[in-house]
Amino acid sequence: MAQHRSRVRMVGRRRSWFVRGGALLLAACTVSTGPPAATKLAFTVQPSSAAAGDVISPPVLVAIEDVSGNRVTSATNAVTVALGANPGKATLGGTTTTNAVNGIATFANLSIQNVSAGYTLTASSGTLLDATSVPFAIAPALPVIAFHSSLGIEEIHPDGSGRTVLMADPAASDPAWSPDGARLAFTRTSADFQTCDIYTARADGSGAQRVTSTVPSFPCAHRPSWSPDGTKIAFAVDAWSIPPGGRIKVMNADGSNVMQIYADSNGLLDYPTWSPDGTKLAFDDLEAACGEICQFVFVVSVDGSSFGGWHGTTGGCESSPAWSPDGTEVAFVGACRDPYTADTLGIWVANADGSGVRNLTDVPCLCDVDPAWSPDGAQLVFSRATGGNPLDLYIMNRDGTGLRQLTSTTDISETRPAWRAAAPVTIAGRSVLPEAILKAGARRGPTP
C-alpha cells in the first residue's frame, strides 16, 4: 500500500501527520522560533510632578515590548522622550535620547522650568508604536534655604526637614537664587585658592557654567546677587593685594555686558545686594577708620548717580547688608557691646535711609552673621556660633521674636544662607499655590 505523508506547520509548534497502512499517526515537537519581535513602547515608571527646574524623580522608565506587552529584554533601541501636552510652552531639559538596556530606557535627569499642570511625555523609537505618559504637573520652586558647608552647597526646608547636598563641591559657596527660583548663582574657588569666579546652575545644581573671567590683578569674583527681574547679577571683585582694592560690578545673567558700579583702591568690597526696585546696590567696604580696620555699609545707584554710606550707625562695624523684599529696611551685621570683638556680632535692622537702627539679637549678642530675608519679608535666617561651636542656622521673625534653631551640627558650619520662594502662580487666570498644582498632577490612574 502506498505511503502518504502530510505536514502542517504552526507558529512555535510543528505537527506532522503520517499515514501508514491506513493508520493515522500524530507526532508533535516544539521548535525555537527566536526572540519575540519588538512592536511598541510603554512607560513603566511614569513622570512624577516636580518643582520648576528640579529633576523629575524617580527616573522615568520606558520599556520596549512585544505585541503581547512583554518586555523584550534583548532590545537595545535608542528611545527618545519629548513633551506631548505642553500647556506651559516649556522645553524638556536633560538627556532625552538614550539606548535601552535589557529592554528598558532610563531617563534620569529630565526637568522642566515652566510652571503648569497637565504636561505629558511621549516616547518614540523608529518604527515602534509610540507611548504617551499620564499627565503630571510642574509647580513653582518649593520653599528652601540654600547654604554653604564643608560639604559644598546644601539646602533645607524652613521647617528643618529635607536637608540634602545640592552641590557636592567644597569649593562652591555664596549660593544665590534667581527671583523665579529656577537658577542658582554661586562662587567657586580654584583648587590652589588663588582665584574664584561666579557660576550659574539649574535649581538642582546641575549644568554649572562659569559666567565671569577674572584677571591676575583682580583674581576673585564672588558674592553674586540677582537683580529683582532676574536679568542681571551684581558681584564683588577683589585684588587680594596690599593695599587690597575692590570693585562692585554688574553683568547680564549670562556673563555678558560687565559694568563697574563702584571701586575702592584701598578697601575690600563684599555683599552687594539689590534694592527691590533694581535701582540701587548696598554693599560693605572693609577699610581703615579711626585707627581701626572696619567694615561699613554703603549704598550706590546702579546708574552711578548717587552714593552714600552709614558709617558707624551701630557705634562700630557694619557688614553683610540684605535689603528687605519690600524695600523699607536693610538687615546687616553689626557689633554689639564691644565694637571690635569678633564674637559679639549681632543682626541689626535699619530703615533704608540708615535711620531707626535696632539690634534684633542682643540676648546677649553672640556671633550672628549672614542675614537673609524670607521672600515675603516676614522672617530672617542667619548663622550663629555659640560657645566656640561651628555656626548653625537660625530663623527669627522680622522683629526679632520667634527665634528657633534650624540646624544643629557639631562638626560642620552652615553659613551664607539664601532663601528660595514658593510664590503662587497664575494658571488660566487663577492664582494657584504650588501645593495645589502638585496635588492636581498627582490625580492620575495607576501606572500601566
C-alpha positions as CSV (number, residue, x, y, z in Angstrom):
1,M,0.0,0.0,0.0
2,A,1.3,3.4,-0.9
3,Q,2.5,5.6,2.0
4,H,1.3,9.1,2.1
5,R,2.7,11.9,4.3
6,S,1.3,15.4,5.0
7,R,2.8,18.1,7.2
8,V,1.3,21.3,8.8
9,R,3.5,24.0,10.4
10,M,2.3,26.3,13.2
11,V,4.0,29.2,14.9
12,G,6.1,27.9,17.8
13,R,5.0,24.3,17.1
14,R,5.4,21.7,14.4
15,R,2.9,18.9,13.8
16,S,3.3,16.0,11.4
17,W,0.7,13.6,10.2
18,F,1.8,10.2,8.9
19,V,-0.5,7.6,7.2
20,R,0.9,4.1,7.3
21,G,-1.2,1.1,6.4
22,G,-4.4,3.0,6.9
23,A,-3.4,4.2,10.4
24,L,-3.1,7.9,11.2
25,L,-0.2,8.8,13.5
26,L,0.2,12.2,15.1
27,A,3.6,13.4,16.3
28,A,4.4,16.8,17.8
29,C,7.6,18.6,18.9
30,T,8.5,22.1,19.9
31,V,11.0,24.2,18.0
32,S,12.6,27.5,18.6
33,T,11.3,30.4,16.6
34,G,13.8,33.2,18.0
35,P,13.1,36.1,20.4
36,P,9.7,37.9,20.2
37,A,9.6,40.9,17.9
38,A,9.6,44.4,19.5
39,T,6.5,46.2,18.4
40,K,5.8,49.1,20.9
41,L,6.9,51.3,23.8
42,A,5.3,51.7,27.2
43,F,6.0,53.9,30.2
44,T,6.8,51.6,33.2
45,V,7.7,54.4,35.5
46,Q,5.6,57.5,34.8
47,P,6.9,61.1,35.2
48,S,6.1,62.5,38.6
49,S,5.1,66.1,39.4
50,A,8.1,68.2,40.4
51,A,9.1,71.8,41.2
52,A,10.3,74.0,38.4
53,G,13.9,73.3,37.4
54,D,14.1,70.2,39.7
55,V,15.0,66.8,38.2
56,I,11.8,64.6,37.8
57,S,12.2,61.8,40.3
58,P,12.2,58.8,40.3
59,P,13.7,58.5,36.8
60,V,11.3,57.9,34.0
61,L,11.5,54.4,32.5
62,V,10.3,53.3,29.1
63,A,10.1,49.6,28.1
64,I,10.3,48.1,24.7
65,E,7.6,45.4,24.4
66,D,6.2,42.8,22.1
67,V,2.7,42.6,20.8
68,S,1.5,40.9,24.0
69,G,3.0,43.5,26.3
70,N,6.0,41.5,27.4
71,R,9.3,43.3,27.7
72,V,11.9,42.4,25.0
73,T,15.0,42.0,27.2
74,S,17.3,41.8,24.2
75,A,16.3,45.2,22.8
76,T,18.8,48.0,22.8
77,N,17.0,50.5,20.6
78,A,17.5,54.2,21.1
79,V,14.4,55.7,22.7
80,T,13.6,59.4,22.7
81,V,11.2,61.2,25.0
82,A,9.6,64.6,24.3
83,L,6.9,66.8,25.6
84,G,3.5,65.8,24.4
85,A,0.9,68.0,26.0
86,N,2.8,71.2,26.7
87,P,0.5,73.8,28.4
88,G,3.4,75.8,29.8
89,K,5.1,76.1,26.4
90,A,8.2,74.6,28.0
91,T,11.4,72.9,26.8
92,L,12.2,69.5,28.2
93,G,15.7,69.6,29.8
94,G,18.1,66.7,30.4
95,T,19.1,63.7,28.3
96,T,16.1,63.0,26.1
97,T,17.6,60.1,24.0
98,T,19.1,57.0,25.4
99,N,19.7,53.4,24.4
100,A,17.7,50.7,26.2
101,V,19.4,48.2,28.4
102,N,17.7,44.9,28.8
103,G,14.7,46.4,27.1
104,I,14.4,49.5,29.4
105,A,15.4,53.1,28.5
106,T,16.2,55.2,31.7
107,F,15.8,58.9,31.7
108,A,17.4,60.1,35.0
109,N,17.8,63.9,34.6
110,L,14.7,65.2,33.0
111,S,13.5,68.7,34.1
112,I,11.1,71.4,33.1
113,Q,11.4,75.1,34.0
114,N,7.9,76.4,33.2
115,V,5.1,76.1,35.8
116,S,1.8,74.4,34.7
117,A,-0.4,71.4,35.3
118,G,-1.2,68.9,32.5
119,Y,2.1,68.1,30.9
120,T,2.6,64.7,29.3
121,L,5.7,62.9,27.8
122,T,5.8,60.9,24.5
123,A,8.3,58.2,23.8
124,S,9.3,57.1,20.3
125,S,11.8,54.7,18.7
126,G,11.9,54.2,15.0
127,T,9.0,52.1,13.7
128,L,7.9,51.0,17.2
129,L,4.5,52.3,18.3
130,D,4.8,55.5,20.4
131,A,3.7,55.8,24.0
132,T,2.2,58.7,25.9
133,S,2.6,59.2,29.7
134,V,-0.1,60.1,32.2
135,P,-0.4,63.9,33.0
136,F,1.9,65.5,35.5
137,A,2.5,69.0,36.9
138,I,5.4,71.4,37.3
139,A,5.0,73.7,40.3
140,P,6.8,76.8,41.4
141,A,10.1,76.1,43.2
142,L,9.3,75.0,46.8
143,P,10.5,77.0,49.8
144,V,14.1,76.0,50.5
145,I,17.1,77.6,52.1
146,A,20.4,77.0,50.4
147,F,23.6,77.4,52.4
148,H,27.4,76.7,52.3
149,S,29.0,74.0,54.4
150,S,32.2,71.9,54.2
151,L,30.3,69.5,52.0
152,G,29.5,72.2,49.4
153,I,26.2,73.8,48.8
154,E,23.3,72.2,50.8
155,E,19.6,73.0,51.1
156,I,17.0,72.6,53.7
157,H,13.3,73.5,54.1
158,P,12.4,76.3,56.5
159,D,10.8,73.8,58.9
160,G,14.2,71.9,59.2
161,S,13.2,69.0,57.0
162,G,14.6,67.7,53.7
163,R,18.3,68.6,54.3
164,T,20.2,67.5,51.2
165,V,23.5,68.2,49.5
166,L,22.7,70.2,46.4
167,M,26.2,70.5,45.0
168,A,28.9,68.2,46.5
169,D,31.7,70.6,45.9
170,P,33.5,72.2,48.9
171,A,34.9,74.9,46.6
172,A,31.3,76.1,45.9
173,S,29.9,78.8,48.2
174,D,27.8,82.0,48.3
175,P,24.6,80.5,46.9
176,A,22.1,83.0,45.5
177,W,18.7,82.1,44.0
178,S,17.3,83.8,40.9
179,P,13.9,85.5,41.6
180,D,12.0,82.7,39.9
181,G,13.9,80.0,41.8
182,A,14.9,78.3,38.6
183,R,18.6,79.2,38.7
184,L,21.4,79.3,41.3
185,A,24.4,81.5,41.2
186,F,27.4,80.7,43.3
187,T,31.1,81.3,43.8
188,R,33.7,78.6,43.0
189,T,37.2,78.9,44.3
190,S,40.2,77.3,42.5
191,A,42.0,74.3,44.0
192,D,45.0,76.4,44.8
193,F,42.8,79.2,46.4
194,Q,44.3,81.7,44.0
195,T,41.2,82.6,42.0
196,C,37.5,82.5,42.3
197,D,34.7,83.0,39.7
198,I,30.9,83.3,39.5
199,Y,28.9,80.3,38.1
200,T,25.3,79.7,37.5
201,A,23.4,76.3,37.5
202,R,20.0,74.9,37.4
203,A,18.0,74.8,40.6
204,D,19.1,71.2,41.2
205,G,22.8,72.1,41.0
206,S,23.3,70.6,37.5
207,G,24.6,72.3,34.4
208,A,27.0,74.7,36.1
209,Q,28.5,77.3,33.8
210,R,31.2,79.9,34.6
211,V,30.0,83.5,33.8
212,T,32.9,85.6,35.0
213,S,36.5,85.6,33.8
214,T,38.9,87.2,36.3
215,V,42.3,88.7,35.6
216,P,45.5,88.4,37.6
217,S,45.2,91.9,39.0
218,F,41.7,91.1,40.3
219,P,41.6,87.4,40.7
220,C,38.5,86.9,42.8
221,A,34.9,87.4,41.7
222,H,32.5,86.4,44.4
223,R,29.2,87.0,46.3
224,P,26.7,87.0,43.4
225,S,23.3,88.8,43.8
226,W,20.5,88.6,41.3
227,S,18.6,91.7,40.2
228,P,14.9,91.7,41.0
229,D,13.9,91.0,37.4
230,G,16.5,88.1,37.1
231,T,18.3,89.6,34.1
232,K,21.5,90.7,35.9
233,I,23.9,89.6,38.6
234,A,25.9,92.0,40.8
235,F,29.1,90.7,42.3
236,A,32.3,91.8,44.1
237,V,35.8,91.6,42.7
238,D,38.9,91.8,44.9
239,A,42.6,92.2,44.2
240,W,43.9,90.2,47.2
241,S,46.8,92.5,47.5
242,I,48.2,95.2,49.8
243,P,46.5,97.6,49.6
244,P,43.7,95.3,48.5
245,G,41.4,97.2,46.2
246,G,37.9,96.1,45.3
247,R,35.2,96.6,42.7
248,I,31.4,96.2,42.6
249,K,30.3,95.1,39.2
250,V,27.0,94.2,37.4
251,M,26.7,91.9,34.4
252,N,23.9,90.2,32.4
253,A,23.0,86.8,33.9
254,D,24.9,85.0,31.1
255,G,28.1,86.9,31.9
256,S,27.9,89.5,29.1
257,N,28.0,93.3,29.3
258,V,30.0,93.7,32.5
259,M,29.8,97.2,34.1
260,Q,31.8,98.6,37.0
261,I,29.5,100.3,39.5
262,Y,31.9,101.3,42.3
263,A,35.7,101.0,43.1
264,D,37.8,101.4,46.2
265,S,41.6,101.2,45.7
266,N,42.2,100.8,49.4
267,G,39.3,98.6,50.6
268,L,37.8,95.1,50.2
269,L,34.2,95.2,48.9
270,D,31.7,92.5,49.7
271,Y,27.9,91.5,50.0
272,P,26.3,93.5,47.2
273,T,22.5,93.4,47.5
274,W,19.9,95.0,45.2
275,S,17.1,97.3,46.3
276,P,13.8,95.7,45.3
277,D,13.2,98.3,42.6
278,G,16.5,97.4,41.0
279,T,17.9,101.0,41.1
280,K,20.4,100.7,44.0
281,L,23.0,98.4,45.4
282,A,24.1,98.2,49.1
283,F,27.4,96.6,49.9
284,D,30.1,96.7,52.6
285,D,33.6,98.1,52.4
286,L,36.5,96.9,54.7
287,E,38.7,99.9,55.2
288,A,40.7,101.8,57.8
289,A,38.7,104.2,60.1
290,C,39.7,105.9,63.3
291,G,42.9,103.8,63.6
292,E,41.0,100.5,63.2
293,I,40.2,98.2,60.3
294,C,36.5,98.0,60.0
295,Q,33.6,97.4,57.6
296,F,30.9,100.0,56.7
297,V,27.8,99.8,54.6
298,F,27.4,101.9,51.5
299,V,24.6,102.4,49.0
300,V,25.2,103.3,45.4
301,S,22.8,103.9,42.5
302,V,23.3,101.4,39.7
303,D,23.4,104.2,37.2
304,G,26.1,105.9,39.2
305,S,24.1,109.0,40.0
306,S,24.3,108.8,43.8
307,F,26.5,107.3,46.6
308,G,26.2,107.4,50.4
309,G,27.3,105.5,53.5
310,W,26.0,104.8,57.0
311,H,29.5,105.0,58.7
312,G,29.1,103.8,62.3
313,T,25.3,103.7,62.8
314,T,25.8,101.0,65.5
315,G,28.8,102.6,67.1
316,G,31.1,100.0,65.4
317,C,31.5,98.0,62.2
318,E,28.6,97.1,59.9
319,S,28.7,94.5,57.2
320,S,26.7,92.0,55.1
321,P,23.7,94.2,54.2
322,A,20.5,92.5,53.0
323,W,17.6,94.6,51.6
324,S,14.1,93.6,52.7
325,P,11.8,92.5,49.9
326,D,9.5,95.5,50.5
327,G,12.5,97.9,50.3
328,T,11.8,99.6,53.6
329,E,14.6,98.1,55.6
330,V,18.1,96.7,55.4
331,A,19.3,93.9,57.7
332,F,23.1,93.8,58.4
333,V,25.7,92.5,60.8
334,G,26.8,95.0,63.5
335,A,28.9,95.0,66.6
336,C,27.1,94.7,69.9
337,R,28.8,95.9,73.1
338,D,32.5,95.7,72.1
339,P,32.6,97.2,68.6
340,Y,35.7,95.3,67.5
341,T,35.4,91.9,69.2
342,A,34.6,89.3,66.6
343,D,32.5,87.1,68.9
344,T,30.0,89.9,69.8
345,L,28.3,90.4,66.4
346,G,24.6,90.7,66.1
347,I,21.9,91.0,63.4
348,W,20.7,94.6,63.1
349,V,18.0,96.2,61.1
350,A,17.7,99.9,59.9
351,N,15.4,101.8,57.7
352,A,16.6,102.0,54.1
353,D,18.0,105.5,54.7
354,G,20.1,104.3,57.7
355,S,17.8,105.6,60.4
356,G,15.9,103.6,63.0
357,V,18.8,101.3,63.8
358,R,17.9,98.4,66.2
359,N,19.6,95.2,67.3
360,L,17.5,92.0,66.9
361,T,19.8,89.5,68.6
362,D,21.3,91.2,71.6
363,V,20.4,88.4,74.0
364,P,23.4,88.8,74.9
365,C,24.9,89.2,71.5
366,L,26.9,86.2,70.3
367,C,28.4,85.7,66.9
368,D,25.5,86.2,64.4
369,V,26.3,86.7,60.7
370,D,25.0,86.4,57.2
371,P,21.4,87.6,57.5
372,A,19.0,86.8,54.6
373,W,15.3,87.6,54.3
374,S,12.4,85.2,53.6
375,P,10.8,86.0,50.2
376,D,7.7,87.5,52.0
377,G,9.9,89.6,54.3
378,A,8.4,88.2,57.4
379,Q,11.5,86.3,58.7
380,L,15.3,86.4,58.7
381,V,17.6,83.4,58.5
382,F,21.2,83.8,59.8
383,S,24.2,81.9,61.0
384,R,25.1,81.8,64.8
385,A,28.1,80.4,66.7
386,T,27.8,79.7,70.4
387,G,30.5,78.6,72.9
388,G,33.1,78.0,70.2
389,N,30.9,75.6,68.3
390,P,30.5,75.6,64.5
391,L,27.9,78.0,63.1
392,D,24.3,76.8,62.8
393,L,21.4,78.3,61.0
394,Y,18.6,80.1,63.0
395,I,15.3,81.7,61.9
396,M,13.5,84.6,63.6
397,N,10.7,86.9,62.8
398,R,11.3,90.3,61.3
399,D,11.1,92.0,64.8
400,G,13.5,89.5,66.4
401,T,10.8,87.4,68.1
402,G,10.2,83.7,67.5
403,L,13.8,82.7,67.4
404,R,14.4,79.0,66.5
405,Q,17.3,76.9,65.6
406,L,17.2,75.3,62.1
407,T,20.4,73.2,62.0
408,S,22.4,71.6,64.8
409,T,25.7,70.0,63.8
410,T,28.9,69.6,65.9
411,D,31.4,69.4,63.2
412,I,30.0,71.4,60.2
413,S,29.4,75.1,60.0
414,E,26.4,76.3,58.0
415,T,26.9,79.8,56.5
416,R,25.7,82.2,53.8
417,P,22.1,81.2,53.7
418,A,19.8,82.1,50.7
419,W,16.0,81.7,50.8
420,R,14.1,80.5,47.7
421,A,10.5,81.4,47.3
422,A,7.4,79.4,46.7
423,A,5.1,82.0,45.3
424,P,1.6,81.5,43.8
425,V,1.4,81.1,40.1
426,T,-1.4,82.2,37.7
427,I,-2.9,79.4,35.6
428,A,-5.9,80.0,33.4
429,G,-6.5,83.3,35.1
430,R,-6.4,81.9,38.7
431,S,-3.8,82.2,41.3
432,V,-2.8,78.7,42.4
433,L,-0.4,77.7,45.2
434,P,2.4,75.1,44.4
435,E,0.8,72.5,46.7
436,A,-2.4,72.6,44.6
437,I,-0.5,72.2,41.4
438,L,1.4,69.2,42.7
439,K,-1.8,67.7,44.0
440,A,-3.5,68.1,40.7
441,G,-0.6,66.5,38.9
442,A,-0.8,63.5,41.3
443,R,-4.5,62.8,40.4
444,R,-3.9,60.1,37.8
445,G,-4.6,56.5,37.3
446,P,-2.3,53.6,38.1
447,T,0.9,53.1,36.0
448,P,0.1,50.8,33.1
